[in-house]
């Protein structure tokens, strides 16, 4: 009788995993959502320019400078946002000042 209770085949491991999996998954998903919200939180800047938006803004900004050239891209951002603009070039925040 003691040997039967110690036999690992006596317990159904798959039923144990299926019961505990949703209980463990929910807190992990909540933690991941919380970290995602914190990671995407950005303080609003008083300087106009394209938004950061999870790193997509810098990619679009840099791509526009590569595609249009520095002069045309600067003119585009100045028409869109004004004389003092914050953009990203090569992943670094850059300010365009023109009049």
The 8 nearest C-alpha neighbors of each residue, nearest first, counted from 0:
[[1, 3, 2, 4, 5, 6, 9, 7],
 [2, 0, 4, 3, 5, 6, 9, 7],
 [3, 1, 5, 0, 4, 6, 7, 9],
 [2, 4, 0, 6, 1, 5, 9, 7],
 [3, 5, 1, 2, 6, 0, 9, 7],
 [6, 4, 2, 3, 7, 1, 9, 8],
 [5, 7, 3, 8, 9, 4, 2, 10],
 [8, 6, 9, 10, 5, 4, 11, 3],
 [9, 7, 6, 10, 11, 12, 5, 3],
 [8, 10, 7, 6, 11, 4, 3, 5],
 [11, 9, 8, 7, 12, 6, 4, 15],
 [10, 12, 13, 14, 9, 15, 8, 7],
 [13, 11, 15, 14, 10, 16, 8, 17],
 [14, 12, 16, 15, 11, 17, 18, 10],
 [13, 15, 17, 16, 12, 11, 18, 19],
 [14, 16, 12, 18, 13, 17, 19, 11],
 [17, 15, 13, 19, 18, 14, 20, 12],
 [16, 18, 14, 20, 15, 19, 13, 21],
 [19, 17, 15, 16, 20, 14, 21, 22],
 [18, 20, 22, 16, 17, 21, 23, 15],
 [19, 21, 23, 17, 22, 18, 16, 24],
 [22, 20, 24, 23, 19, 25, 18, 17],
 [21, 23, 19, 20, 24, 25, 26, 18],
 [24, 22, 20, 21, 25, 26, 19, 27],
 [25, 23, 21, 27, 22, 26, 20, 28],
 [24, 26, 28, 27, 23, 22, 29, 21],
 [27, 25, 29, 28, 24, 30, 23, 22],
 [26, 28, 30, 24, 29, 25, 31, 23],
 [29, 27, 31, 25, 30, 26, 24, 32],
 [30, 28, 26, 32, 27, 31, 33, 25],
 [29, 31, 33, 27, 28, 32, 26, 34],
 [30, 32, 28, 34, 29, 33, 35, 27],
 [33, 31, 35, 29, 30, 34, 28, 36],
 [32, 34, 30, 36, 35, 31, 29, 37],
 [35, 33, 37, 31, 36, 32, 38, 30],
 [36, 34, 32, 38, 33, 37, 31, 39],
 [37, 35, 33, 39, 34, 38, 40, 32],
 [36, 38, 34, 40, 35, 39, 33, 41],
 [39, 37, 35, 36, 40, 34, 41, 53],
 [40, 38, 36, 37, 53, 35, 41, 52],
 [41, 39, 37, 38, 36, 42, 35, 53],
 [42, 40, 39, 43, 51, 38, 37, 44],
 [41, 43, 44, 40, 45, 39, 51, 50],
 [44, 42, 41, 45, 46, 50, 40, 47],
 [43, 45, 46, 42, 47, 41, 48, 50],
 [44, 46, 47, 43, 48, 42, 85, 84],
 [45, 47, 44, 85, 84, 48, 83, 43],
 [48, 46, 84, 80, 85, 45, 49, 83],
 [47, 49, 85, 84, 80, 86, 50, 46],
 [48, 50, 56, 86, 51, 47, 85, 60],
 [51, 49, 56, 52, 48, 57, 55, 47],
 [50, 52, 56, 54, 53, 57, 55, 49],
 [51, 53, 54, 55, 50, 56, 39, 57],
 [54, 52, 55, 51, 39, 56, 38, 50],
 [55, 53, 51, 56, 52, 57, 58, 50],
 [54, 56, 58, 57, 52, 53, 59, 51],
 [57, 55, 51, 59, 58, 54, 50, 52],
 [58, 56, 60, 87, 59, 55, 54, 61],
 [59, 57, 55, 61, 56, 60, 62, 54],
 [58, 60, 62, 56, 57, 61, 63, 55],
 [61, 59, 57, 63, 62, 58, 87, 56],
 [60, 62, 88, 64, 58, 63, 59, 57],
 [63, 61, 59, 65, 64, 60, 66, 58],
 [62, 64, 66, 60, 61, 65, 67, 59],
 [65, 63, 68, 61, 62, 69, 67, 72],
 [66, 64, 62, 63, 68, 67, 61, 69],
 [65, 67, 63, 64, 68, 62, 72, 61],
 [68, 66, 64, 72, 71, 63, 65, 69],
 [69, 67, 64, 65, 70, 71, 66, 72],
 [68, 70, 72, 64, 71, 73, 67, 65],
 [71, 69, 73, 72, 68, 74, 67, 64],
 [70, 72, 74, 73, 67, 68, 69, 75],
 [71, 73, 75, 69, 74, 64, 70, 67],
 [74, 72, 76, 70, 75, 71, 69, 77],
 [73, 75, 71, 77, 72, 76, 78, 70],
 [74, 76, 72, 78, 73, 77, 71, 79],
 [75, 77, 79, 73, 78, 74, 80, 72],
 [76, 78, 81, 74, 80, 82, 79, 75],
 [79, 77, 75, 76, 81, 80, 74, 82],
 [78, 80, 76, 77, 81, 75, 48, 74],
 [81, 79, 77, 76, 78, 47, 48, 84],
 [82, 80, 77, 83, 78, 79, 84, 76],
 [81, 83, 97, 77, 96, 98, 84, 80],
 [82, 84, 96, 95, 81, 97, 94, 85],
 [85, 83, 95, 48, 47, 94, 80, 82],
 [84, 86, 94, 48, 93, 47, 46, 95],
 [87, 85, 93, 92, 48, 94, 60, 84],
 [88, 86, 92, 57, 91, 93, 90, 60],
 [87, 89, 61, 90, 91, 93, 92, 86],
 [90, 88, 91, 61, 87, 57, 58, 92],
 [89, 91, 88, 87, 57, 92, 61, 58],
 [92, 90, 87, 88, 89, 93, 57, 86],
 [91, 93, 87, 86, 88, 90, 85, 94],
 [94, 92, 86, 87, 85, 91, 88, 95],
 [93, 95, 85, 84, 86, 96, 92, 83],
 [96, 94, 84, 83, 85, 97, 93, 73],
 [97, 95, 83, 82, 94, 84, 98, 77],
 [98, 96, 82, 95, 83, 77, 81, 73],
 [97, 82, 96, 83, 77, 81, 95, 74]]
